Amino acid sequence: MCSAETINCFPVLVNILSNTFLRLFNSSARIRVWSEPFYTTQSPEVKSNIFYFCLGHMLILAAGLAPQFAVSSMEDYKVKS
């Protein structure tokens, strides 16, 4: 009924169990479950906003990375390692 990957198999299992319980209680309703493992956007504005948000965070991280190496080498110099 589904592939062996957890991300695909779990929603199918939940769907089967839910519909089985509904049938046990004589309900005519059915539950549909679907899996969309990766969030997809169709709007170019949302894509550009996400891109600039990630770019800003990467630049902040890159700016803070160089001082970490300098502090590390200064500590080594102080202890004469």
Backbone as XML, in Angstrom:
<?xml version="1.0"?>
<chain id="A" units="angstrom">
  <residue number="1" name="MET">
    <atom name="N" x="0.804" y="-1.208" z="0.000"/>
    <atom name="CA" x="0.000" y="0.000" z="0.000"/>
    <atom name="C" x="0.843" y="1.267" z="0.000"/>
  </residue>
  <residue number="2" name="CYS">
    <atom name="N" x="2.078" y="1.162" z="0.501"/>
    <atom name="CA" x="2.941" y="2.341" z="0.510"/>
    <atom name="C" x="4.389" y="1.883" z="0.451"/>
  </residue>
  <residue number="3" name="SER">
    <atom name="N" x="5.262" y="2.831" z="0.157"/>
    <atom name="CA" x="6.678" y="2.483" z="0.118"/>
    <atom name="C" x="7.200" y="2.314" z="1.542"/>
  </residue>
  <residue number="4" name="ALA">
    <atom name="N" x="8.404" y="1.799" z="1.673"/>
    <atom name="CA" x="8.958" y="1.496" z="2.996"/>
    <atom name="C" x="9.453" y="2.742" z="3.726"/>
  </residue>
  <residue number="5" name="GLU">
    <atom name="N" x="9.506" y="3.875" z="3.067"/>
    <atom name="CA" x="9.968" y="5.097" z="3.721"/>
    <atom name="C" x="8.923" y="5.587" z="4.714"/>
  </residue>
  <residue number="6" name="THR">
    <atom name="N" x="9.387" y="6.011" z="5.862"/>
    <atom name="CA" x="8.473" y="6.445" z="6.927"/>
    <atom name="C" x="7.655" y="7.652" z="6.511"/>
  </residue>
  <residue number="7" name="ILE">
    <atom name="N" x="8.268" y="8.572" z="5.797"/>
    <atom name="CA" x="7.571" y="9.812" z="5.449"/>
    <atom name="C" x="6.363" y="9.539" z="4.550"/>
  </residue>
  <residue number="8" name="ASN">
    <atom name="N" x="6.407" y="8.454" z="3.769"/>
    <atom name="CA" x="5.278" y="8.121" z="2.910"/>
    <atom name="C" x="4.328" y="7.138" z="3.576"/>
  </residue>
  <residue number="9" name="CYS">
    <atom name="N" x="4.840" y="6.249" z="4.392"/>
    <atom name="CA" x="4.034" y="5.169" z="4.943"/>
    <atom name="C" x="3.165" y="5.617" z="6.117"/>
  </residue>
  <residue number="10" name="PHE">
    <atom name="N" x="3.622" y="6.529" z="6.937"/>
    <atom name="CA" x="2.880" y="6.908" z="8.132"/>
    <atom name="C" x="1.517" y="7.527" z="7.818"/>
  </residue>
  <residue number="11" name="PRO">
    <atom name="N" x="1.409" y="8.479" z="6.883"/>
    <atom name="CA" x="0.072" y="9.009" z="6.579"/>
    <atom name="C" x="-0.884" y="7.949" z="6.042"/>
  </residue>
  <residue number="12" name="VAL">
    <atom name="N" x="-0.376" y="7.012" z="5.267"/>
    <atom name="CA" x="-1.243" y="5.943" z="4.751"/>
    <atom name="C" x="-1.723" y="5.067" z="5.908"/>
  </residue>
  <residue number="13" name="LEU">
    <atom name="N" x="-0.839" y="4.754" z="6.840"/>
    <atom name="CA" x="-1.213" y="3.945" z="8.002"/>
    <atom name="C" x="-2.253" y="4.664" z="8.855"/>
  </residue>
  <residue number="14" name="VAL">
    <atom name="N" x="-2.065" y="5.953" z="9.075"/>
    <atom name="CA" x="-3.040" y="6.728" z="9.847"/>
    <atom name="C" x="-4.389" y="6.736" z="9.142"/>
  </residue>
  <residue number="15" name="ASN">
    <atom name="N" x="-4.368" y="6.872" z="7.837"/>
    <atom name="CA" x="-5.608" y="6.867" z="7.072"/>
    <atom name="C" x="-6.327" y="5.533" z="7.193"/>
  </residue>
  <residue number="16" name="ILE">
    <atom name="N" x="-5.607" y="4.435" z="7.068"/>
    <atom name="CA" x="-6.216" y="3.102" z="7.172"/>
    <atom name="C" x="-6.811" y="2.883" z="8.557"/>
  </residue>
  <residue number="17" name="LEU">
    <atom name="N" x="-6.054" y="3.223" z="9.589"/>
    <atom name="CA" x="-6.547" y="3.039" z="10.960"/>
    <atom name="C" x="-7.756" y="3.926" z="11.253"/>
  </residue>
  <residue number="18" name="SER">
    <atom name="N" x="-7.705" y="5.175" z="10.826"/>
    <atom name="CA" x="-8.819" y="6.088" z="11.090"/>
    <atom name="C" x="-10.088" y="5.613" z="10.417"/>
  </residue>
  <residue number="19" name="ASN">
    <atom name="N" x="-9.980" y="5.217" z="9.161"/>
    <atom name="CA" x="-11.166" y="4.751" z="8.447"/>
    <atom name="C" x="-11.678" y="3.425" z="9.010"/>
  </residue>
  <residue number="20" name="THR">
    <atom name="N" x="-10.783" y="2.588" z="9.512"/>
    <atom name="CA" x="-11.217" y="1.334" z="10.144"/>
    <atom name="C" x="-12.023" y="1.623" z="11.408"/>
  </residue>
  <residue number="21" name="PHE">
    <atom name="N" x="-11.535" y="2.554" z="12.230"/>
    <atom name="CA" x="-12.281" y="2.911" z="13.440"/>
    <atom name="C" x="-13.620" y="3.544" z="13.106"/>
  </residue>
  <residue number="22" name="LEU">
    <atom name="N" x="-13.662" y="4.340" z="12.058"/>
    <atom name="CA" x="-14.945" y="4.928" z="11.653"/>
    <atom name="C" x="-15.934" y="3.851" z="11.220"/>
  </residue>
  <residue number="23" name="ARG">
    <atom name="N" x="-15.468" y="2.862" z="10.493"/>
    <atom name="CA" x="-16.354" y="1.781" z="10.061"/>
    <atom name="C" x="-16.833" y="0.947" z="11.249"/>
  </residue>
  <residue number="24" name="LEU">
    <atom name="N" x="-15.957" y="0.777" z="12.262"/>
    <atom name="CA" x="-16.359" y="0.020" z="13.448"/>
    <atom name="C" x="-17.516" y="0.703" z="14.182"/>
  </residue>
  <residue number="25" name="PHE">
    <atom name="N" x="-17.539" y="2.022" z="14.135"/>
    <atom name="CA" x="-18.594" y="2.767" z="14.816"/>
    <atom name="C" x="-19.746" y="3.107" z="13.877"/>
  </residue>
  <residue number="26" name="ASN">
    <atom name="N" x="-19.845" y="2.406" z="12.745"/>
    <atom name="CA" x="-20.944" y="2.545" z="11.782"/>
    <atom name="C" x="-21.098" y="3.965" z="11.260"/>
  </residue>
  <residue number="27" name="SER">
    <atom name="N" x="-20.008" y="4.603" z="10.984"/>
    <atom name="CA" x="-20.048" y="5.951" z="10.436"/>
    <atom name="C" x="-19.883" y="5.880" z="8.918"/>
  </residue>
  <residue number="28" name="SER">
    <atom name="N" x="-20.535" y="6.776" z="8.227"/>
    <atom name="CA" x="-20.394" y="6.819" z="6.771"/>
    <atom name="C" x="-19.309" y="7.806" z="6.338"/>
  </residue>
  <residue number="29" name="ALA">
    <atom name="N" x="-18.762" y="8.553" z="7.290"/>
    <atom name="CA" x="-17.723" y="9.535" z="6.965"/>
    <atom name="C" x="-16.391" y="8.836" z="6.721"/>
  </residue>
  <residue number="30" name="ARG">
    <atom name="N" x="-15.545" y="9.474" z="5.964"/>
    <atom name="CA" x="-14.209" y="8.962" z="5.686"/>
    <atom name="C" x="-13.198" y="10.068" z="5.929"/>
  </residue>
  <residue number="31" name="ILE">
    <atom name="N" x="-12.007" y="9.679" z="6.345"/>
    <atom name="CA" x="-10.919" y="10.624" z="6.584"/>
    <atom name="C" x="-9.889" y="10.455" z="5.474"/>
  </residue>
  <residue number="32" name="ARG">
    <atom name="N" x="-9.485" y="11.570" z="4.885"/>
    <atom name="CA" x="-8.440" y="11.545" z="3.871"/>
    <atom name="C" x="-7.178" y="12.162" z="4.457"/>
  </residue>
  <residue number="33" name="VAL">
    <atom name="N" x="-6.050" y="11.495" z="4.272"/>
    <atom name="CA" x="-4.765" y="11.970" z="4.776"/>
    <atom name="C" x="-3.812" y="12.048" z="3.602"/>
  </residue>
  <residue number="34" name="TRP">
    <atom name="N" x="-3.062" y="13.135" z="3.508"/>
    <atom name="CA" x="-2.066" y="13.247" z="2.457"/>
    <atom name="C" x="-0.778" y="13.778" z="3.039"/>
  </residue>
  <residue number="35" name="SER">
    <atom name="N" x="0.291" y="13.500" z="2.359"/>
    <atom name="CA" x="1.615" y="13.895" z="2.831"/>
    <atom name="C" x="2.280" y="14.783" z="1.792"/>
  </residue>
  <residue number="36" name="GLU">
    <atom name="N" x="2.749" y="15.934" z="2.239"/>
    <atom name="CA" x="3.533" y="16.811" z="1.383"/>
    <atom name="C" x="4.830" y="17.091" z="2.138"/>
  </residue>
  <residue number="37" name="PRO">
    <atom name="N" x="5.871" y="16.272" z="1.903"/>
    <atom name="CA" x="7.063" y="16.367" z="2.731"/>
    <atom name="C" x="7.835" y="17.667" z="2.585"/>
  </residue>
  <residue number="38" name="PHE">
    <atom name="N" x="7.736" y="18.329" z="1.444"/>
    <atom name="CA" x="8.463" y="19.572" z="1.235"/>
    <atom name="C" x="7.473" y="20.669" z="0.931"/>
  </residue>
  <residue number="39" name="TYR">
    <atom name="N" x="7.599" y="21.764" z="1.650"/>
    <atom name="CA" x="6.705" y="22.890" z="1.459"/>
    <atom name="C" x="7.017" y="23.542" z="0.112"/>
  </residue>
  <residue number="40" name="THR">
    <atom name="N" x="6.035" y="23.652" z="-0.728"/>
    <atom name="CA" x="6.246" y="24.276" z="-2.037"/>
    <atom name="C" x="5.422" y="25.547" z="-2.129"/>
  </residue>
  <residue number="41" name="THR">
    <atom name="N" x="6.009" y="26.549" z="-2.725"/>
    <atom name="CA" x="5.304" y="27.806" z="-2.922"/>
    <atom name="C" x="5.234" y="28.101" z="-4.406"/>
  </residue>
  <residue number="42" name="GLN">
    <atom name="N" x="4.146" y="28.668" z="-4.800"/>
    <atom name="CA" x="3.970" y="29.051" z="-6.196"/>
    <atom name="C" x="4.218" y="30.542" z="-6.396"/>
  </residue>
  <residue number="43" name="SER">
    <atom name="N" x="4.165" y="31.303" z="-5.331"/>
    <atom name="CA" x="4.297" y="32.754" z="-5.430"/>
    <atom name="C" x="5.770" y="33.163" z="-5.487"/>
  </residue>
  <residue number="44" name="PRO">
    <atom name="N" x="6.165" y="33.947" z="-6.494"/>
    <atom name="CA" x="7.563" y="34.398" z="-6.565"/>
    <atom name="C" x="7.932" y="35.352" z="-5.430"/>
  </residue>
  <residue number="45" name="GLU">
    <atom name="N" x="6.951" y="36.114" z="-4.914"/>
    <atom name="CA" x="7.266" y="37.028" z="-3.813"/>
    <atom name="C" x="7.669" y="36.259" z="-2.559"/>
  </residue>
  <residue number="46" name="VAL">
    <atom name="N" x="6.959" y="35.178" z="-2.291"/>
    <atom name="CA" x="7.278" y="34.371" z="-1.107"/>
    <atom name="C" x="8.653" y="33.732" z="-1.275"/>
  </residue>
  <residue number="47" name="LYS">
    <atom name="N" x="8.947" y="33.244" z="-2.467"/>
    <atom name="CA" x="10.255" y="32.638" z="-2.716"/>
    <atom name="C" x="11.375" y="33.656" z="-2.533"/>
  </residue>
  <residue number="48" name="SER">
    <atom name="N" x="11.180" y="34.875" z="-3.027"/>
    <atom name="CA" x="12.228" y="35.884" z="-2.888"/>
    <atom name="C" x="12.362" y="36.310" z="-1.432"/>
  </residue>
  <residue number="49" name="ASN">
    <atom name="N" x="11.247" y="36.388" z="-0.688"/>
    <atom name="CA" x="11.326" y="36.740" z="0.732"/>
    <atom name="C" x="12.087" y="35.675" z="1.515"/>
  </residue>
  <residue number="50" name="ILE">
    <atom name="N" x="11.822" y="34.411" z="1.223"/>
    <atom name="CA" x="12.533" y="33.327" z="1.899"/>
    <atom name="C" x="14.017" y="33.381" z="1.557"/>
  </residue>
  <residue number="51" name="PHE">
    <atom name="N" x="14.321" y="33.647" z="0.283"/>
    <atom name="CA" x="15.721" y="33.731" z="-0.142"/>
    <atom name="C" x="16.452" y="34.843" z="0.598"/>
  </residue>
  <residue number="52" name="TYR">
    <atom name="N" x="15.873" y="36.043" z="0.657"/>
    <atom name="CA" x="16.539" y="37.160" z="1.323"/>
    <atom name="C" x="16.629" y="36.939" z="2.835"/>
  </residue>
  <residue number="53" name="PHE">
    <atom name="N" x="15.649" y="36.280" z="3.414"/>
    <atom name="CA" x="15.703" y="35.959" z="4.839"/>
    <atom name="C" x="16.878" y="35.019" z="5.127"/>
  </residue>
  <residue number="54" name="CYS">
    <atom name="N" x="17.010" y="33.970" z="4.311"/>
    <atom name="CA" x="18.117" y="33.024" z="4.493"/>
    <atom name="C" x="19.453" y="33.683" z="4.196"/>
  </residue>
  <residue number="55" name="LEU">
    <atom name="N" x="19.500" y="34.519" z="3.166"/>
    <atom name="CA" x="20.740" y="35.221" z="2.824"/>
    <atom name="C" x="21.178" y="36.130" z="3.965"/>
  </residue>
  <residue number="56" name="GLY">
    <atom name="N" x="20.242" y="36.840" z="4.558"/>
    <atom name="CA" x="20.578" y="37.712" z="5.687"/>
    <atom name="C" x="21.147" y="36.931" z="6.859"/>
  </residue>
  <residue number="57" name="HIS">
    <atom name="N" x="20.548" y="35.798" z="7.173"/>
    <atom name="CA" x="21.059" y="34.993" z="8.272"/>
    <atom name="C" x="22.433" y="34.421" z="7.955"/>
  </residue>
  <residue number="58" name="MET">
    <atom name="N" x="22.651" y="34.004" z="6.717"/>
    <atom name="CA" x="23.961" y="33.469" z="6.332"/>
    <atom name="C" x="25.038" y="34.542" z="6.416"/>
  </residue>
  <residue number="59" name="LEU">
    <atom name="N" x="24.707" y="35.778" z="6.032"/>
    <atom name="CA" x="25.684" y="36.863" z="6.120"/>
    <atom name="C" x="26.027" y="37.183" z="7.572"/>
  </residue>
  <residue number="60" name="ILE">
    <atom name="N" x="25.025" y="37.152" z="8.435"/>
    <atom name="CA" x="25.279" y="37.393" z="9.859"/>
    <atom name="C" x="26.167" y="36.293" z="10.427"/>
  </residue>
  <residue number="61" name="LEU">
    <atom name="N" x="25.889" y="35.051" z="10.065"/>
    <atom name="CA" x="26.719" y="33.943" z="10.535"/>
    <atom name="C" x="28.136" y="34.030" z="9.988"/>
  </residue>
  <residue number="62" name="ALA">
    <atom name="N" x="28.261" y="34.403" z="8.718"/>
    <atom name="CA" x="29.589" y="34.513" z="8.114"/>
    <atom name="C" x="30.384" y="35.640" z="8.760"/>
  </residue>
  <residue number="63" name="ALA">
    <atom name="N" x="29.711" y="36.720" z="9.139"/>
    <atom name="CA" x="30.406" y="37.834" z="9.786"/>
    <atom name="C" x="30.892" y="37.449" z="11.180"/>
  </residue>
  <residue number="64" name="GLY">
    <atom name="N" x="30.190" y="36.568" z="11.848"/>
    <atom name="CA" x="30.595" y="36.166" z="13.192"/>
    <atom name="C" x="31.554" y="34.994" z="13.215"/>
  </residue>
  <residue number="65" name="LEU">
    <atom name="N" x="31.800" y="34.385" z="12.064"/>
    <atom name="CA" x="32.658" y="33.206" z="12.028"/>
    <atom name="C" x="34.143" y="33.558" z="12.122"/>
  </residue>
  <residue number="66" name="ALA">
    <atom name="N" x="34.579" y="34.580" z="11.436"/>
    <atom name="CA" x="36.001" y="34.954" z="11.444"/>
    <atom name="C" x="36.503" y="35.323" z="12.843"/>
  </residue>
  <residue number="67" name="PRO">
    <atom name="N" x="35.775" y="36.085" z="13.646"/>
    <atom name="CA" x="36.260" y="36.380" z="14.999"/>
    <atom name="C" x="36.407" y="35.125" z="15.865"/>
  </residue>
  <residue number="68" name="GLN">
    <atom name="N" x="35.629" y="34.116" z="15.614"/>
    <atom name="CA" x="35.762" y="32.883" z="16.390"/>
    <atom name="C" x="37.120" y="32.241" z="16.173"/>
  </residue>
  <residue number="69" name="PHE">
    <atom name="N" x="37.596" y="32.258" z="14.923"/>
    <atom name="CA" x="38.924" y="31.711" z="14.646"/>
    <atom name="C" x="40.012" y="32.562" z="15.293"/>
  </residue>
  <residue number="70" name="ALA">
    <atom name="N" x="39.832" y="33.887" z="15.283"/>
    <atom name="CA" x="40.822" y="34.770" z="15.888"/>
    <atom name="C" x="40.879" y="34.567" z="17.396"/>
  </residue>
  <residue number="71" name="VAL">
    <atom name="N" x="39.729" y="34.430" z="18.036"/>
    <atom name="CA" x="39.697" y="34.218" z="19.482"/>
    <atom name="C" x="40.345" y="32.886" z="19.819"/>
  </residue>
  <residue number="72" name="SER">
    <atom name="N" x="40.094" y="31.880" z="19.012"/>
    <atom name="CA" x="40.672" y="30.571" z="19.261"/>
    <atom name="C" x="42.193" y="30.610" z="19.179"/>
  </residue>
  <residue number="73" name="SER">
    <atom name="N" x="42.728" y="31.278" z="18.166"/>
    <atom name="CA" x="44.190" y="31.334" z="18.037"/>
    <atom name="C" x="44.801" y="32.206" z="19.118"/>
  </residue>
  <residue number="74" name="MET">
    <atom name="N" x="44.098" y="33.236" z="19.594"/>
    <atom name="CA" x="44.620" y="34.063" z="20.691"/>
    <atom name="C" x="44.670" y="33.260" z="21.988"/>
  </residue>
  <residue number="75" name="GLU">
    <atom name="N" x="43.680" y="32.411" z="22.216"/>
    <atom name="CA" x="43.705" y="31.563" z="23.407"/>
    <atom name="C" x="44.878" y="30.598" z="23.345"/>
  </residue>
  <residue number="76" name="ASP">
    <atom name="N" x="45.142" y="30.048" z="22.168"/>
    <atom name="CA" x="46.295" y="29.158" z="22.007"/>
    <atom name="C" x="47.596" y="29.909" z="22.263"/>
  </residue>
  <residue number="77" name="TYR">
    <atom name="N" x="47.670" y="31.174" z="21.838"/>
    <atom name="CA" x="48.871" y="31.974" z="22.037"/>
    <atom name="C" x="49.087" y="32.261" z="23.529"/>
  </residue>
  <residue number="78" name="LYS">
    <atom name="N" x="47.995" y="32.519" z="24.254"/>
    <atom name="CA" x="48.097" y="32.850" z="25.673"/>
    <atom name="C" x="48.604" y="31.659" z="26.488"/>
  </residue>
  <residue number="79" name="VAL">
    <atom name="N" x="48.137" y="30.449" z="26.140"/>
    <atom name="CA" x="48.574" y="29.281" z="26.899"/>
    <atom name="C" x="49.849" y="28.682" z="26.322"/>
  </residue>
  <residue number="80" name="LYS">
    <atom name="N" x="50.344" y="29.292" z="25.253"/>
    <atom name="CA" x="51.595" y="28.852" z="24.586"/>
    <atom name="C" x="51.508" y="27.388" z="24.171"/>
  </residue>
  <residue number="81" name="SER">
    <atom name="N" x="50.411" y="27.068" z="23.504"/>
    <atom name="CA" x="50.276" y="25.697" z="23.025"/>
    <atom name="C" x="50.824" y="25.532" z="21.619"/>
  </residue>
</chain>
